[in-house]
Amino acid sequence: MVDCWRASAPLDAEGRRRTPSEKVLVVWWSTWIGSLIVARIAGAMGRVDPLVPGDLESLRNAIRVEAAGSALRLVAAVAAIVVVNRLTAMQQARRADVNPLAAQAAQAAQAQAQALVQSPAAAAAPATTHASAEAPRDAGPESQPPA
């Protein structure tokens, strides 16, 4: 995900990638992993017999730990939404930065192609190639002299 985040960074005025802050990625990743760990702990704590009076307090503690895990999942979900929105915005900005560069390159290639078409040597070469390409098609095996 970090690779995608860095590759989507928009370009600065000199055409280099700006380094975006990765804090939201760290928050998302750490809260998501933390919620998974807390859920496992709560699951292990919740394996008690609710009919035994001493186990009710353990069950309450397990519920509290699970509530903390749910809070972490909520924070992870919000952070994931922020990650997706920022990543989308960076990719759209990057596309807007790249397209003008592609337009300039296409314009330069078109000018180069027009210069080749307008030069006399370039104009004669395709005609010769075209004529030589037509000759084998017109000549069939019957028109060739016997060997």
C-alpha positions in Angstrom: 0.0 0.0 0.0 2.9 2.3 0.7 4.2 1.7 -2.8 0.9 2.7 -4.3 0.7 5.7 -2.0 4.2 6.9 -3.0 3.6 6.2 -6.7 0.4 8.2 -6.7 2.1 11.3 -5.4 1.6 14.3 -7.6 4.5 16.0 -9.4 6.1 19.3 -8.3 6.9 22.1 -10.7 10.2 20.4 -11.7 8.5 17.1 -12.5 9.6 15.2 -9.4 7.3 13.4 -7.1 6.3 15.1 -3.9 6.5 12.9 -0.8 3.1 12.8 0.8 2.7 12.2 4.5 2.2 8.5 5.4 0.7 9.2 8.9 -2.8 8.2 7.8 -1.4 4.9 6.5 0.3 4.2 9.8 -2.9 5.0 11.7 -5.0 2.8 9.5 -2.6 -0.1 9.5 -1.8 0.0 13.2 -5.4 0.3 14.3 -6.5 -2.5 12.0 -3.8 -4.8 13.2 -4.4 -3.7 16.8 -8.1 -4.5 16.5 -7.3 -8.0 15.2 -5.0 -8.6 18.1 -7.5 -7.3 20.7 -10.3 -9.4 19.2 -8.2 -12.5 19.6 -7.4 -11.6 23.2 -11.1 -10.9 23.9 -12.0 -14.2 22.3 -9.6 -16.1 24.6 -10.8 -14.2 27.6 -14.5 -14.9 26.8 -14.1 -18.7 27.0 -15.5 -19.0 30.5 -18.5 -20.7 32.0 -21.1 -18.0 32.6 -22.8 -20.2 35.3 -19.8 -20.0 37.6 -20.1 -16.8 39.7 -16.4 -16.0 39.5 -16.4 -16.3 35.8 -18.9 -13.5 35.3 -16.3 -10.9 36.2 -13.9 -12.5 33.6 -16.7 -12.3 31.1 -17.3 -8.6 31.8 -13.5 -8.0 31.3 -13.7 -9.8 28.0 -16.6 -7.6 26.9 -14.6 -4.5 27.8 -11.7 -5.7 25.8 -14.0 -6.5 22.9 -15.5 -3.0 23.2 -11.9 -1.6 22.9 -11.3 -3.8 19.9 -14.5 -2.4 18.3 -13.4 1.1 19.0 -10.1 0.3 17.2 -12.0 -1.2 14.3 -14.1 2.0 14.1 -10.9 4.2 14.0 -9.4 1.8 11.4 -12.6 2.1 9.2 -12.5 5.9 9.3 -8.8 5.9 8.6 -9.4 3.5 5.6 -12.0 5.9 4.2 -9.5 8.8 4.5 -6.8 6.6 2.8 -9.0 5.8 -0.1 -10.1 9.4 -0.5 -6.6 10.8 -0.4 -5.2 8.1 -2.7 -8.0 8.9 -5.2 -7.3 12.6 -5.0 -3.5 12.1 -5.4 -4.1 9.8 -8.4 -6.4 12.4 -10.0 -3.9 15.2 -9.4 -1.1 13.0 -10.8 -3.2 12.3 -13.9 -3.7 16.0 -14.4 0.0 16.6 -14.0 1.0 13.8 -16.4 -1.5 14.6 -19.2 0.1 18.1 -20.0 3.5 16.4 -20.3 2.0 13.7 -22.6 0.3 16.5 -24.6 3.7 18.3 -25.0 5.4 15.0 -26.1 2.6 14.3 -28.6 2.9 17.8 -30.0 6.7 17.4 -30.4 6.2 14.1 -32.2 3.6 15.5 -34.5 5.9 18.4 -35.4 8.7 16.0 -36.1 6.4 13.9 -38.3 5.3 17.0 -40.3 9.0 17.9 -40.8 9.7 14.5 -42.2 6.7 14.7 -44.6 7.6 18.1 -45.9 11.3 17.2 -46.7 11.8 16.0 -50.3 13.9 13.0 -49.4 11.3 11.7 -47.0 8.6 12.2 -49.6 10.5 10.2 -52.2 11.4 7.3 -50.0 7.8 6.2 -49.3 6.9 6.4 -53.0 9.8 4.1 -53.9 8.9 1.7 -51.2 5.3 1.7 -52.3 6.2 1.0 -56.0 8.5 -1.9 -55.0 5.8 -3.3 -52.8 3.3 -3.4 -55.6 5.6 -5.2 -58.1 5.6 -8.7 -56.4 1.8 -8.6 -56.0 1.2 -7.9 -59.8 3.7 -10.5 -61.0 2.4 -14.0 -60.7 4.3 -17.3 -61.1 3.2 -17.5 -64.8 5.0 -14.2 -65.7 8.4 -15.4 -64.5 10.7 -16.9 -67.1 11.4 -20.6 -66.7 14.7 -21.5 -65.0 
